[in-house]
Amino acid sequence: MATFLYRLGRFSFQRRRLVLALWIAVLAVVGVGAAGVSGKTTDTFSIAGTQSQEALDLLKGEFAQASADGATARVVFEAPGGEKLTSGAHKAEVESLVAGLGKAHQVKAVADPYTSGTVSEDGTIGYAQVTYEVADADVGDRARADLEDIAAQGERAGLAVSMGGSAVAEEAHQSTTELIGILIAAVVLVITFGSLVAAGLPLLTALFGVGLAILSITLASSVIDLSSNTSTLALMLGLAVAIDYALFIVSRYLGELRAGHTPEEAAGRALGTAGSAVVFAGLTVVIALAGLSVIGIKILTDIGIGAAFAVVVAVVIALTLLPAMLGFAGNRITTGKLKSRRMRAVERAEREPMGVRWSTFVLRNPVKVLVTSVAGLLLLATPALSLELGMPSDESATPGSSQRIAYDTITDGFGPGYNGPLSIVVDARDSADPKAAADQAVALLDGFPDVASVSPAAFNESGDVALIRAVPGSGPSSEQTIDLVSDIRDRGAALRDDTGAELMVTGTTALNIDISGKLSDAMIPYLCVVVGLALVLLMLVFRSILVPLKAAAGFLLSILATLGVVVAVFQKGWFADIFGVDQTGPIVSILPIFMIGVVFGLAMDYQVFLVTRMREEYVHGAEPKEAVVAGFRHGARVVTAAAAIMIAVFSGFIFSDTAIIKSMGLGLAAAVLLDAFVVRMTIVPAVMALLGHRAWSLPGRLDRLLPDVDVEGEKLRHLLDKSPRSATGPERVPVGKG
């Protein structure tokens, strides 16, 4: 692979005009295609194999008239202060608005608040339940516009009107706050390279690649339904890794230039060495993200595949467009008056780099440093012991939004449970007396203390499947509701024994509970798969057993500590004001397992770029501690800059209005901070110092079985160093021209 990448680097450098023109053409074609589509996004969660989904499928067949899988909306009306919806004028207005809702586009049925009993006891608040003919993803702009028009009519009549439900779910907006991260990344690059040209190339190619990835996802959304967060997460991760991968290659390119090679030869060598590491690092991220699809939850599959695609684009751009841009930059990339006096002293070998001094300190105090670092991470991980998972709902909508106002208004007028009623399905097809089975189910539900109300059973046309609505006394995401669903299902076994009827709980609340449970159960197996993958891949790279074990252990520590930080802020509310968290609650269920995949990939990035140089020095005869110092001398500055850039990019998303994006931004920023600076830059050298020669040992039989990956391109360098053309190359291209 190193030889192929070496040739690719030289080709892209030589044919830079052709490479640039091809990429611009690809961007233009995808951009034109994306501009002409209106992609549909959805935040619907579903999962096969759960009781709630099984019951929902049954309802679709037996209660087709109810549109069991159709989108829903709650239009909430509130009378002005001191007045009631039951008064003549307000009642007439509400009934007129409800009639309008019934005629709105794609609406199948509307429950009048006066006939369905959804007016509060004091008469000040009421809501109409709207059921659509289509699923959430298929609710059109016209249907939403009709809702907005009816709400505006109510407002003009003096009523306070708000709307919630899946049909009016908040749209995902791309926030401009990520620009802050890009600006910080630019500053870090300038400080790292001391040159505007060298700093600009990673940013330029990263923005090009991310733009192409986002446009491609937008184009894909015209064909398939995607989660509304797919583009945002692809942007978040794609931008961070794209800048980092370009940073690693540009840094190696500058090193090859300082070694006396021509720009073309330097580009080839940079891709053959750092490019190989970029491919490996990108592959680990892609595998971990694409692996999320095996869990079987659509939204997780969407964001995993979308982010993985953005990473693939970032890798391909770094291996083709970046060396072409290096050809355009020429020797200007080495010129810059922005270098500090300290940087110039380091380049002249008059002063040791900060990384060398830090690694020397760690090597002198390995036990103290190791114990302190591990204890600190475990302390941060402590809040994760009380981790609670949940799914986003109107309760977690942006404060001040129509969805949040509707949720709070219904809570005030009726109680929190009315925001998440349970649909109880009684499948009595195998029962001798379906009506008696349904009556027994109603009595059973009435006996639960946390059930606020139970509706009479409604039967299908065949009279053997019944639907019962039960309203919990607590909110949809509360522990009491989760326990209630579990208790109903447990008691359903007795109903089956007595009557032969199957009792199942479904509805949005039950679906969310089942999905959270499924994700919680999948977390440990997925973590084991990821850690196992890490052990195999790192064993191939480092030809060692202990180094991969140490890397995997460090990854686990950083994941646990990160989860502790997220729980502390978003669930417990610590430092909530600082991070702009308006409401605490359960952690979004997809967050922990998504972070495991992402952090695994990022952790392997830093492990590869830092430790491969240590192995190279050790193989060449350096003592273990000398190899560690050499690895820090060549890699610490780049890894530090890469981590700082990722932290800056991810931190920009902390200011998002969307709760899931905010939590992912903070989680990923904390993960990079902890993994790069505590695990890779502190724990790794301490452990390497304690292991000594044992760190690089590998049983002979295993050594013969494992293929030689040569991520650092060591064989390529030996081959080129023996070649008389290596300093100049056979086809020299005038630098700075073209």
N, C-alpha and C positions, 0 to 999 in steps of 0.2 A: 504494500500500500504506500509506503514512504516513497518508493521510486515513482509510482504513478503520480502521486501528488507533486513530487519534484518536477516532473514533466508538465503537469497541469499548470503549475505556477509559472514556469518559463513560457509556456504557450500563451497564457492569459496576459503576461507581461508583454510579449512580443506582439500579439494581436489585440492590443487593448482597445483599439477603435471598434473592431468587430465585436468583441465581448460586450463592450458598453452599448453598442447599437442593438445587439440582440436582447439585452436585459431591458432596455428602454422600450423596445417593441413589445416584449412580453407584458411589461407594466401597462403600456397603452392599451393593448388588447383586453387585458383583464379589467382595466379601469373603465373602458367603454362598456364592457359587458355588465359590470357591477352598477354603472350609472343608469342602466336601462331596466333594472329590476327593482322590485319592492319585496325584499325578503321578509318572510314571516318568522317571528321568534315566539317562543313560549316558555313558561316556567312551570309547566305541568309536570308533576312527579307521578310516576306509576312504576309498578314492579310486579312482574309475573311471579306466581307461586305463593303469594300471600293471601290470607283470608279476605282482606278488604278488596283486592283486585278480583278474586274469584266471585265475591258477592256482586261487585260492580258488573262483571261480565254477565252474571245471571240476570241482573236487572235490565241490562240492555236487550236481552232476549225476551223477557217476560213482561217488561213495562216499557215497551218501545215508545208509547205515548208520553212517557215522563222524561225522555232524553237523559237517561241516567249518566251518560258520559258527556253531556252537553255543558257548555260554559254557563256560568251563573253570575248574577249580579244582585246586589242588595242596594236598593235606592232608599235612602233614609231621609225622612222628613221630620223637621223639628219646628214647632210653632214658636212665634216670637214670644219674648218674655211676658209671663202673666196670661198667656192665651193658650187655647187647646186646639188640637187637630179635630176634635169632635164637634167643635162649633160649626154653625152652618156654612159660613164663607170658606173657612179653611177645609172643611170636609169636602165641599164641592170642588175646591181647587185640587185637592189630593186625588179625588176620584177622576177628575178630568186628566190629570197627569198619568194616572195608572192606565186610563183608557189609551192615552197616547203611547205609553210603553207597550201595550199589547199590539199596536200597529207598527212598532219600530222594526227596522230591518233585522232579519234573522231571529227574531224573538218567537218562541214557540208558546210560552205561557207566562202569565203574570198572576201572582197571588195578591189579591186586593187585601190591604191591611185590615180593613173593617170587617171583612167576612172570614179572614183566616186567623184573626185574633192576634195580629202583630201590631197592636197599638198598646202603648204602656198604660199601666193602671191609672196614672195621673192624666193621661190623655195628651201629653205634650210631645211624645215621640212615637213614630210609627215607621214601618218599613215595608216595602214591596219586594218580594222575592221574584226575580226574573230568571226564566230558564230559556236557553237558546237552543236552536235546532242543530248547531254545530259545536265542535269541540273548541277549546280555548284558542288553539293555534289558528283556527279558521274564522274567528270573529273579525269581520272586516272593518275598514275605516268608517264606512257609512254607518254601521251599527253603533260604533263608538260615538260617532258624531250625533246620531239620534239621541243617545243617552245624554250627551252634553247639552243638546238643545232643550231636552225636557227638564234637566236640572236648572238651566238658565231661566226657563219659564217659571219654575217654582220660586227661584230667587226673586224674580221681578214681582211675584205675587206676595212677597214678604216672608216666605218660608226659608228656612235654612235647609239646603239639600246637599247631601254628600253621597258618594257611591263607593261600594267595595265589592269584593268578589273577584273571581278569576277573569271575568270578561273585561274588567277595568284595571287589571294588574298594572303596576307601574312600569313604564317603559325604561329600559336600561339606557342611560345617557353617558356618552363619553365625556368625562370631566376634563377641564383644562388644567387641573392640578398636576397631571403627570408632566406638564411642561416644566414644573419646578424640578422634578427628578432629572429631566434631560439637561437643564441648565447646570445642575450640580454635577452631573456626569461630565459635561464639557469642561467645567473647572478642574475636576479631578484629572481628566486627560491632559489638560494643559500643564498642570503641575507635574504629572508623571513624565511627560515627554519634553516639556519646555519648548514646544514648537506648536504653532497654530495649525500648520499643515498636518503634522503627525497626529494631533488631537482631533482634527476635523475628519480625517478619513474613517475612523471607526464610527463616528456619529453619522456621517453621510451614508455609508453603506448600511448601517443598522436601520436608519429611517427608511431607506429605499426598500430593504427587505421586509420590514414590518408593514409598510404601506402595501406592498404586494400581497403579503399574507392576509391582511384585513380585507382587502378588496376581493381576494379569492374566496374568503369565507362568506362575504356578502353575496357574491355570485352564487355560491353553493346554497345559500339560504333560500334562493328562488326555486330550488329543486326539492330540497328536503327541509323539514322543520328543525330548527336549531334552537338551543337555549338562548335566551336574551343575553346571558353573560358570556357566551362563547367568544365574541369578538374582544370584549374587555380583557378577559384573562389571556387570550392569545396576544393581545397588545402588551399586557403587563410582562409576561414571561418572554415573549419574542424579543422585545426591545432590550431587556436586561441581558439575555444570553448573546444577542447579536453584537452588542457593544463589547461584551467581555471576550467573545471569540475573536473579533477583529483586533482587540487590544493585545491579546496573546500573540497573534501573528505579526502585527506591526512591531511589537517589542522584539520578537525574534529577528525580524527583518533588519531592524536597526543594529542589532547585535552582529548580524552577518556582515553588514556594511562596515562596522567598526573593525571587523576581522580582516578587511581588505578585499572583499569580493565585489564584483561589479553588481550594479543594481539588479540586472536580470538574474544573475546567479544567486544573489541574496534572496530574491523572491522565490526562486525554486527551492532553495535550502530551507527557507522559512516555512513553506508549505510542507516540505518533506518531513520536517521535525515538529514544529508547533501545530502544523495542519493535521498531522496524524493524531495528536492529542486532542485537537478540536473535534475530529470525527468520532473518536472514542467517547469523549465527554458528551457530545451531542447524542450519540447513540444511546448512552445510558439514560439520558433525560427522555428521549423518545420512547424507549422501551417501558420506562416507568409510567409515563403518561398514557401511552396507548394501552398499557395493561389495565387501566381503570375501566376499560370497556367490558372486561370479563365479569365485572360485578353485576352487570345487567340492569343498570339504572340509566335511563336515557340522558338525563342532564349531565351525569358524570361522564358518560361516553362522549357527549358533545364537547364538553370543555376539555376533556383529555385529548381527544383527537384533534380539536382545533388548536390547542396549545402545542401539541406534538408537531403539527404541520408548520406552525410558526417557527419552531426550533429547526426543523428540516430546512426551511427556506433560509434561516439565518446561517446554517452550516454551508449550504451551497453558495450563498452570496459571499461568505468569507473565503471560500476556496476558489472563486472565479472572478467576481466583480472586484474584490479587494486587491488582488495582485494586478489587475488591469489598472485600477486607480493608482497603485504604486508606480506603475509605468508612467502615468501622466504626471505624477508629482516629482519623479526624478530625485535629484540630489537636494531639492528644496526641503525634503522631509527631514534632513539632518540639520538644517539651519534654523536657528531660533535664538532670540535674545531674551527669552523668558526664563532661562535657567537660573536658579539661585546660585549663590556662591557655594553653598554646601553641595549642590548637585554637580557643579563643575569640579569641586575637590574630589568627590567620589569617582567621577569619570577619570580623573588624573591619578587615581589610586593613592591620593594623599590623605584620604579619610575613609574609614570603613562605613559601609551602608548601615542604616538603622536595623535592617533585618539581621545582619551579622552580629551586631551588638546585642540584639534581643535574643537570638538563638544561643549566643555565648552565655548570657545570663541564665537562661533556662537550663542549659547543660551543666552549669555549676550547681544548680539547685533543683534537680529533677524531681525529687520526692516531694519537697515543699510545694513546688509549682503544680505537680500532678494532683496532690491531695486537695489543694485550695481550689483548683479549677473544677474538679469533679464534684466537690462539696457545693460549690457555687451553682453548678448546673442542676444538681439534685434539689437544692433549695428552691430554685426557680421552678422546678418541675412539680413541687408540692401541690399547688392549686389544681393541677391536672387530676389529682385523685378524686375530686368532686365534679369531674366533667359531666355535663348534661348535654344531650344532643336533641335538636329539634329542627323543624323545617320552617322556612320563612312564610309568613302570612301577613294579612293586613295589620296585625299587631306590631310587626317589625317594619312597617312602611315608614317612609320619611315623615317626621312630625310636620303637621301642617298640610299634608297632602289629603286629597279627598278620601283615599282609602283609610288613612289613619283616623281622620275625623269621623268617618262612618263607623269604624270599629269602636272608637271611644263613645260615640253617641249611643250605639246599641247597648254597650256595656252599662252606661248610665241609666238607660231606660228599662232594660230587661234583665241584665246580668251578663257576665262574660261568656257564659255557655252558649248564648244565642248566636254568637259569632262562629260557632263550630258545632252545629247539631250533628248527632250521630244517626246514620241510616241503618236500621236493624232489619235484616232480611230473614224471614222465616221460610225456609225451603221445606214445604210440607208435602212434596210430591210422593214421598214414601210413607206418609202418615195416614192412618185410618180416618182421622177427623181433623182436617186442616184448620177449621174454624176454632175448634177447642185448643189446638196447638198454638194458634195465634193469640187467643185470649190468655192462655197461660204465659205466653211470652210477655204480653203487656203487663200482666200482674207481676211477673218476675222483675221487669224494669222498674215498675212503680215501687218496688221494695228496696231499691238502692237509695241510700240517703243523699248521694251526690247527683241524683237525677232531678232536675227542676220540673220537667214536664214530659209527658208521654202522649203521643197522638194515637187515636184509634188505628187499628190495622186496616190497611187498604190492600185488597186482593187483585191479582191479575185476572184476566178474562176467564182462565181455567179454574180459578178459585183454589189453587194449590200452592201459590207463592204469595206471601204477604210482606208488605213494606210498612215499617213502623218508624216514626221519627221520635227520637229521644234527645232532649236538651240537657247537657251536663250543667251542674251548678258552678263549675269552674271553667277557666279559659281553655282554649284549644291546645295550648302548649304547656299547660300546668301538669305537675306530677299527679295531681288528683285525677285529672282526666285520663292520663295514661293508665293509672291504676284502675280507673273505672272500666275502660275498654278491656283490660285484662280480666277483671272480675266478671264482666258480662260474658266473655268468651268461656271462662272457666265454668260458670253456672249453666252455660248453654249445653254442656255435656249431659247434665241432669235432664234437661228438656228433651234431648234426643233419646235418652233412655226411657223416659215416660211416654213420649208421644210419637217417636220416630221422625220428628222434624229436626232439621238442622238450623241452628241459629247462628247467623254471621253478622259481624259489625263492619260497616263500610262508611263511605263518605270521606270528604277531604281530610277531616281530623284523623280518622282511623287510618287512611292511606299514609298520611304524614308520620303517624306513630309507627306503622309497619316499616316504612322506608328507613326511619331513624334506627329502628331495631336491626334491620338488615345491614345497614352500613356499620353499625356498632359491632355486629357479629363478624363482618367481613374485614374489620380493621386489622386484627391480629394475624389472620391468614395472609392478608395482602402484605403486611409488614414482614412476615417471615419469607414470603416470596421475594420481596425487594432485597432484604438482607442476604438471602441465599444467592440472588443474582449478583449482589455486590461482592460477595466472597469469591464467586467464580471468576468474574471479570477482573477483579484486582489480583487474583492469583495468576491470571494470564499475564497481566501487565508487569507485576513486580517479582514474579518467580519466587514467591514467599508464601508461607502460611500465616505467620504472626502479623505481618503488615496488614493483610486483608481483615484479619480478626480485629485488630486495633482500629482500623478504619470503620468497620461495621459497628463496633462498640461506641465509637465517637458519634456516628450517625444517630444511633439510638438515644444517646445523651442529648444531642442537639434537638431531636424531635420532641422528647419528653419536656425539655426546658421550654421549647417554643409553645407547646400545648399549654404549659403552665402559665406563660405570659398571656396567651389568648384568653384563657379561662379567667385569669385575674382581672383583665380589662373588660371583656364583653359579658362575662357571666356574673362576676362578683362586683364589678363596677369600680375597681381600684384605678385611680388616675383617669376615670372616665371623662372628666371635663377637659383634661389635656388633649385627649384623642378625639374629642367631639362625639362621644357615645351618649346619645340621648336616652336610651333605654337599654337596660341589661336584660338578659334572658338566656335560654339555652344556646349553645354554640350550633351554628348551621351544620347539619349532619354531614354534608359532603366535605366540609373544610378539613377535618383531621386526615381523612384518607387521601384527599387531594394534595395536602401538604406533604404527606409521606412520599408520594411520587415525585413531587417537584424538588423537595429538599434532598432526596436521595440523589437525583441527577446533579444538583448544584454542589453537593458535598463531594461527589466523585470528581467534578471539575477541579476543585481546589486540591484534592488528594493527588490527582494525576499531575497537575502542573507543578506542584511543590515537591512531591516525593520521587517522581521519576528522575529528577536531577540528582537527588541523593543516591539513588540506585546506580546511576551512571558513574558517579564519582567513586562509589564503593567498588564497583566492578573494575574500575581502573586502578585500584590499589589503595584508595584512601581508607583511613581508619573510620569506624562507624561515626564517631563524633565529628571528625573532619568532614565526612560526607554530609552530615546534617547542616553544618555551617555553610558548606558549598551550595547546598540546595537553597538555603535562605539567601545567600549572596546573589544568586541568579534569579530566584523566583519570588522572594518575599515582597518586593516592591510591586511587581505585576499583580500578584494575588491580592495584595492590599488594595491596589487601585481597582481591580475587578470587583472585589467585595464592596468597596465604597460606592461604586457605580450601581451595583445591584440594589444596595440598601437605599440609595437615593431614588432610583426608579420605582421600587416597590413602595417606598414611603409616600410618594406622590399620590398613591391610590388610597391612603388612609383618610384623605379629605373627601372621598366620594360620598354621595348622599345614599348610596345603596349599601345596606348593612353587610351583605355577603362580600362585596368588593372591599369595603373598609376593613373587615376582619381578615380577609386574605392578604391585603396590603400590609397590615401590621404583622400578621403571622409570618409572611415570607421575609419581610425586612428583619424581624427578630431572628428568624432561622439563619439567614445569611450572616448576620452579626455574630451570633453565637457559634455557628459552625466554622466560619472562616477565622475569627480572631481568638476564640477560646479553644475550639477543638483542633483545627489544623495548625494554627500558629503557636499554640501553647502546649496542649496535651500531646500532640504528635511528637515534637522534638523531645519532650520529657520521657515519653515511653521509649522512643528510639534510643535515647541515652541509656536507659535502664536495661534494654534488651541487648544492646551491643551487637556482636556478630550474629547472635541468634535471630535477630530480626530478619536477616536475609537468607535463612536456611530453608531448603526445600529438599525433601527426600528424593534420592536419585531416580527411583522408579516413576514418581509423579512428575519429576522434571522432564523425563523422556516422553511421557504421555502428553504433556501440555504443549500445544503449538507455540512457537515463538512469535509473539505479536509485534514486538519492536516498536512500541508507540513513540519513542523518542527519535526514531530514525537513525539509530546508532550505526547499523550496517550501511545505510546510505551514506553517512558521513565518511566512514572508512573507505567506501568505494570511491567517493568523490575526491577525497584527499590523496588517493593514489593516482588520480587522473591528472595529466598535465594541463588539461583545459579548465580545471576547476576554478582557477582564479579569474579567468576571463570569460570562458564559455565560447562555443563555436560561432555563435551569432550575436555579436554585440550590437545592442541597440543604443543610439545616442540618447543619453539621459536628459530629461527635461524637454525633449522635443516630441511632438505628437500629441 
